């Protein structure tokens, strides 16, 4: 099995962080590692006991090397499961039967973003959707029974419009939406029909 390190997950992280195992880490590093562990558990890659043990190691880690040990058993992500969609301005639109990767980043300074996942092909139990938007509007339609996590989403002037479904706890698909929408409102809605 190929082993990945928590700091190898994103190119921007690799460029900005040295890989010296004695480098001290901060809360952001621990948070990133614990999210990777939770996602791996949700995908069935870790047992509950392994998750508890790895989370304890990650949360008590003070150096990069200690944090690497906590996530050393995670399998590498398939590069095909990571996609970035960027546009400076205009529209970013995905709707209908499009394939949603496990890890999707949508980034734009000026574009309006419309993502409709209600009829999309989603082959993963967890979708990690990072949204980085400046002044464009962002609207996301999620499948009716999905569980949506917006805890790590930062919204600026206009805020977030999202109402969780009452029955969302029964959904099998988990969509983690995070990132930053600076100037316009982020709107997230559950699809009315399957």
C-alpha positions as CSV (number, residue, x, y, z in Angstrom):
1,X,0.0,0.0,0.0
2,X,1.3,3.5,-0.9
3,X,1.6,5.7,2.1
4,X,0.8,9.4,2.1
5,X,1.8,12.1,4.5
6,X,-0.8,14.6,5.7
7,X,1.3,17.5,4.3
8,X,1.5,16.0,0.8
9,X,-2.3,16.3,0.3
10,X,-2.3,19.7,-1.4
11,X,0.3,21.3,-3.7
12,X,0.0,24.7,-1.9
13,X,0.7,23.0,1.4
14,X,3.8,21.3,0.1
15,X,5.1,24.6,-1.3
16,X,4.6,26.5,1.9
17,X,5.6,24.0,4.5
18,X,9.0,22.4,5.0
19,X,9.1,18.6,5.6
20,X,11.6,18.6,8.4
21,X,10.1,16.1,11.0
22,X,11.3,18.3,13.9
23,X,9.4,21.3,12.6
24,X,6.8,22.5,15.2
25,X,3.2,22.5,14.0
26,X,0.2,24.6,14.9
27,X,-3.6,24.1,15.3
28,X,-4.2,24.4,11.6
29,X,-1.9,21.5,10.9
30,X,-3.6,19.3,13.5
31,X,-7.0,20.3,12.2
32,X,-6.1,19.3,8.6
33,X,-4.7,15.9,9.8
34,X,-7.8,15.2,12.0
35,X,-10.1,16.0,9.0
36,X,-8.1,13.6,6.8
37,X,-8.6,10.9,9.5
38,X,-12.3,11.5,9.8
39,X,-12.7,11.4,6.1
40,X,-10.8,8.1,5.9
41,X,-13.1,6.7,8.6
42,X,-16.2,7.8,6.7
43,X,-14.8,6.0,3.6
44,X,-14.3,2.8,5.6
45,X,-10.5,3.0,5.5
46,X,-10.2,3.0,9.3
47,X,-12.0,1.1,12.1
48,X,-13.5,3.1,15.0
49,X,-10.6,1.9,17.2
50,X,-8.0,3.0,14.7
51,X,-9.7,6.4,14.3
52,X,-9.6,7.0,18.1
53,X,-6.0,6.0,18.3
54,X,-4.9,8.1,15.3
55,X,-7.0,11.1,16.5
56,X,-5.3,11.0,19.9
57,X,-1.9,10.9,18.2
58,X,-2.8,13.8,15.9
59,X,-4.2,16.0,18.6
60,X,-1.2,15.5,20.9
61,X,1.4,16.0,18.2
62,X,3.7,18.9,18.5
63,X,6.0,18.2,15.5
64,X,5.6,17.3,11.8
65,X,7.1,13.9,12.4
66,X,4.6,13.1,15.2
67,X,1.7,14.1,13.0
68,X,3.1,12.0,10.1
69,X,2.9,9.0,12.4
70,X,-0.7,9.7,13.2
71,X,-1.7,9.5,9.5
72,X,0.9,7.0,8.2
73,X,-1.6,4.2,7.5
74,X,-3.9,6.2,5.3
75,X,-3.9,5.1,1.6
76,X,-2.9,7.6,-1.1
77,X,-5.7,9.5,-2.8
78,X,-6.2,8.6,-6.4
79,X,-5.2,11.7,-8.5
80,X,-8.3,11.1,-10.6
81,X,-10.4,11.8,-7.5
82,X,-9.0,15.4,-7.3
83,X,-10.2,18.2,-9.6
84,X,-9.8,21.9,-9.7
85,X,-12.1,24.2,-11.7
86,X,-11.0,27.8,-12.1
87,X,-12.1,30.8,-14.0
88,X,-11.3,34.5,-13.6
89,X,-14.7,35.7,-14.6
90,X,-17.9,34.6,-16.3
91,X,-19.7,31.5,-15.3
92,X,-18.7,28.2,-13.7
93,X,-21.6,25.8,-14.2
94,X,-21.9,22.1,-13.5
95,X,-25.3,20.4,-13.8
96,X,-27.0,17.3,-15.1
97,X,-25.1,14.0,-15.0
98,X,-21.5,15.1,-14.4
99,X,-19.0,13.1,-12.4
100,X,-18.2,14.6,-9.0
101,X,-14.7,13.7,-7.8
102,X,-14.0,13.0,-4.1
103,X,-12.0,16.2,-3.8
104,X,-13.2,19.2,-5.8
105,X,-11.9,22.8,-5.7
106,X,-13.8,25.6,-7.4
107,X,-11.9,28.9,-7.5
108,X,-12.7,32.3,-9.1
109,X,-12.2,35.9,-8.3
110,X,-15.1,37.2,-10.3
111,X,-17.2,34.3,-11.8
112,X,-20.6,33.3,-10.8
113,X,-20.6,29.6,-9.6
114,X,-23.5,27.2,-10.0
115,X,-23.0,23.6,-9.0
116,X,-26.0,21.2,-9.1
117,X,-25.1,17.8,-7.6
118,X,-28.7,16.6,-7.5
119,X,-28.3,14.4,-10.7
120,X,-24.6,14.1,-10.7
121,X,-22.7,10.8,-10.6
122,X,-21.2,10.6,-7.1
123,X,-19.2,7.5,-6.4
124,X,-17.7,8.4,-3.1
125,X,-19.4,8.4,0.4
126,X,-17.6,11.7,1.2
127,X,-17.2,14.7,-1.2
128,X,-14.8,17.4,-0.1
129,X,-15.8,20.6,-1.9
130,X,-13.6,23.6,-1.5
131,X,-15.0,26.9,-2.7
132,X,-12.8,30.0,-3.1
133,X,-14.8,32.9,-4.5
134,X,-14.3,36.6,-4.6
135,X,-17.2,38.8,-5.8
136,X,-19.2,36.3,-7.8
137,X,-22.4,34.6,-6.5
138,X,-22.2,30.9,-5.4
139,X,-25.1,28.6,-5.5
140,X,-24.9,24.8,-4.7
141,X,-27.7,22.3,-5.0
142,X,-27.0,19.1,-3.1
143,X,-28.8,15.7,-3.3
144,X,-31.9,15.5,-1.2
145,X,-30.7,13.0,1.4
146,X,-27.1,14.2,1.7
147,X,-25.5,15.3,4.9
148,X,-23.9,18.7,4.5
149,X,-21.0,20.0,6.7
150,X,-20.4,23.8,6.4
151,X,-18.6,24.2,9.7
152,X,-15.3,25.2,8.0
153,X,-16.9,27.6,5.5
154,X,-16.0,31.2,5.8
155,X,-18.4,33.7,4.3
156,X,-17.8,37.4,4.2
157,X,-20.2,40.3,3.7
158,X,-23.3,38.6,2.6
159,X,-23.1,35.4,4.7
160,X,-24.4,31.9,4.2
161,X,-28.0,30.8,3.3
162,X,-28.4,27.1,4.2
163,X,-31.2,25.2,5.9
164,X,-30.3,21.6,6.8
165,X,-32.9,19.0,6.1
166,X,-34.5,17.5,9.2
167,X,-33.9,13.9,7.9
168,X,-30.4,14.6,6.8
169,X,-29.0,12.3,9.4
170,X,-30.2,9.3,7.4
171,X,-28.3,10.2,4.3
172,X,-25.3,8.2,3.2
173,X,-23.6,10.8,1.2
174,X,-21.6,13.4,3.2
175,X,-20.6,16.7,1.5
176,X,-18.0,18.8,3.3
177,X,-18.2,22.4,1.9
178,X,-15.4,24.7,3.0
179,X,-13.3,27.6,1.8
180,X,-14.1,31.3,1.5
181,X,-16.8,33.3,-0.3
182,X,-15.8,36.9,0.2
183,X,-18.3,39.4,-1.2
184,X,-21.5,37.6,-2.2
185,X,-23.9,35.2,-0.4
186,X,-23.2,31.5,-0.6
187,X,-26.5,29.7,-1.1
188,X,-26.8,25.9,-0.5
189,X,-30.1,24.1,-1.1
190,X,-31.2,20.4,-1.0
191,X,-32.8,19.2,-4.2
192,X,-36.5,18.8,-3.9
193,X,-36.5,15.5,-5.8
194,X,-34.1,12.6,-6.0
